[in-house]
Amino acid sequence: MTKFKTLSRRAAGTALALVALVAPAAAPAVAAGQPPREGTYCTPWSEFYGHGRYTFADARVCLRTTSFGLTQVWLQTDRVTFWARGVWNNASNREGFRAKVSAHVEVRKDGKWLYNEWARGTQEQRKDEFHGGDFKQGECGTYWVTYKYHQVGPHYGGDKAINPSWWHGSQVEVPCAS
């Protein structure tokens, strides 16, 4: 049995070596210099609670590639709510029910910084999006997006704010134009 195990390991090792030599290298996900396909490509949604868990929001950052040579950065929010009188309530345009939302967003590709700015606005409904800015459109491929979300309100002030100490980061795949 020992000889069989040794022989099997050797055979497996040889087979792997041959595959590595014979198999073509995996094609890169994108070809260098290719323009991106027009569309919206986002980080996954992340959940955020404010201090004491009285406020809540989902947030993500999206890259919207355009036909006019710019990539737009958008902060999208959903379930912007607050806990009061035993129920979760949505943000609204009524006085005291708005929220101030913001995110410091950084975008990199191949180690190069492309964007480092804030996206912010006043949330007057449960779900919304806020344009943060633009950067010159590069090529398709993998972008690294990091952001730090912050929210004051709805209903409560800074003592119940969403202000995590950590950054969220995610790779965003932007496909090539056909």
C-alpha positions in Angstrom: 0.0 0.0 0.0 2.9 2.4 0.8 4.3 1.9 -2.7 0.9 2.6 -4.2 0.5 5.9 -2.2 3.9 7.0 -3.2 3.3 6.1 -6.8 0.0 7.9 -6.7 1.6 11.1 -5.3 4.3 10.9 -7.9 1.8 10.4 -10.7 -0.3 13.3 -9.4 2.7 15.5 -9.1 3.8 14.7 -12.6 0.3 15.2 -14.0 0.1 18.7 -12.4 3.6 19.6 -13.7 2.5 18.5 -17.2 -0.7 20.4 -17.0 1.2 23.5 -15.9 3.5 23.2 -18.9 0.9 22.2 -21.5 -2.2 24.2 -20.5 -2.3 27.7 -21.8 -2.2 30.5 -19.3 -5.6 31.6 -18.2 -6.8 34.5 -20.3 -6.8 37.8 -18.5 -10.2 38.9 -17.4 -9.8 42.0 -19.7 -7.5 43.1 -22.4 -5.3 46.0 -21.5 -6.6 49.3 -22.9 -10.1 48.1 -23.7 -12.9 50.6 -23.0 -15.5 49.7 -20.4 -19.1 48.7 -21.3 -21.6 51.4 -20.4 -23.5 50.5 -17.3 -23.7 50.6 -13.5 -21.4 48.3 -11.4 -21.7 48.3 -7.6 -20.1 47.1 -4.4 -22.3 44.7 -2.4 -24.8 46.3 0.0 -23.6 46.8 3.6 -25.8 47.3 6.7 -25.0 50.1 9.2 -26.5 50.7 12.6 -26.2 54.0 14.5 -25.1 54.3 18.1 -27.6 52.5 20.3 -29.1 50.9 17.1 -31.8 53.6 16.8 -30.9 54.4 13.2 -30.2 52.0 10.3 -29.2 52.1 6.6 -28.0 49.9 3.8 -25.4 51.5 1.6 -23.2 50.7 -1.4 -21.1 52.6 -3.9 -21.6 52.3 -7.7 -19.5 53.1 -10.7 -21.6 54.3 -13.6 -19.6 54.2 -16.9 -20.9 56.6 -19.5 -20.8 57.0 -23.3 -19.1 60.4 -22.9 -15.8 59.3 -21.3 -16.4 59.7 -17.6 -17.1 57.3 -14.8 -19.6 58.6 -12.3 -19.4 57.7 -8.6 -22.7 57.2 -6.8 -23.7 56.5 -3.2 -26.8 54.4 -3.1 -28.8 54.0 0.1 -31.8 51.9 1.1 -33.8 51.2 4.3 -32.8 54.5 5.8 -34.9 54.2 8.9 -35.1 55.1 12.6 -36.6 53.3 15.7 -39.3 55.2 17.6 -42.4 54.2 19.5 -41.7 50.5 19.0 -41.5 50.5 15.1 -39.0 51.3 12.4 -39.9 54.4 10.5 -38.7 55.5 7.0 -36.9 58.8 6.3 -39.2 61.3 4.7 -39.3 65.0 3.7 -41.1 66.0 6.9 -39.1 68.1 9.3 -37.1 66.0 11.6 -37.4 62.9 9.5 -34.6 63.7 7.0 -31.1 62.2 7.3 -27.8 63.7 6.2 -25.8 60.9 4.5 -22.3 60.9 3.2 -19.5 58.6 2.2 -15.8 59.2 1.7 -15.1 57.2 -1.4 -11.8 56.1 -2.9 -11.4 54.3 -6.2 -8.2 52.6 -7.4 -7.3 50.5 -10.4 -3.9 48.7 -10.8 -2.7 50.6 -7.7 -3.4 54.0 -9.2 -5.8 56.4 -7.3 -8.6 57.5 -9.6 -11.0 59.1 -7.2 -10.9 60.3 -3.5 -13.9 62.5 -2.7 -17.1 62.6 -0.8 -20.6 61.8 -1.9 -23.3 63.4 0.2 -26.8 64.6 0.4 -30.1 64.8 2.3 -32.1 61.7 2.4 -35.9 62.4 2.3 -37.2 58.9 1.5 -36.4 55.3 2.3 -34.2 54.8 -0.8 -32.1 57.3 -2.7 -28.8 57.9 -4.5 -26.3 60.7 -4.5 -23.8 61.7 -7.2 -20.4 62.0 -5.7 -18.4 63.1 -8.7 -16.6 61.8 -11.8 -13.3 60.6 -12.9 -11.8 60.2 -16.4 -12.9 56.9 -17.8 -10.1 54.4 -18.0 -10.4 50.8 -19.1 -12.5 47.9 -18.2 -11.3 45.5 -15.5 -11.1 45.3 -11.7 -11.5 48.4 -9.6 -11.0 48.5 -5.9 -13.6 50.7 -4.2 -13.4 51.6 -0.5 -15.8 53.9 1.4 -16.6 55.1 4.9 -20.3 55.7 5.4 -21.7 58.3 7.8 -25.3 59.3 8.6 -27.0 61.7 11.0 -30.8 61.2 11.3 -33.5 60.6 10.6 -35.2 61.8 13.7 -32.1 61.6 15.9 -29.1 63.8 16.2 -25.4 63.1 16.3 -25.6 61.0 19.5 -27.4 58.3 17.5 -25.4 58.8 14.3 -24.0 56.0 12.0 -20.3 56.6 12.2 -18.3 53.4 12.0 -14.6 53.5 12.4 -13.9 51.1 9.6 -13.9 51.4 5.8 -15.7 49.0 3.5 -13.8 47.7 0.6 -14.8 45.6 -2.4 -13.6 44.8 -5.9 -15.9 46.0 -8.6 -15.7 44.2 -12.0 -16.3 46.5 -15.0 -16.7 44.5 -18.2 -15.3 45.5 -21.5 -17.3 46.9 -24.3 -18.1 44.4 -27.0 
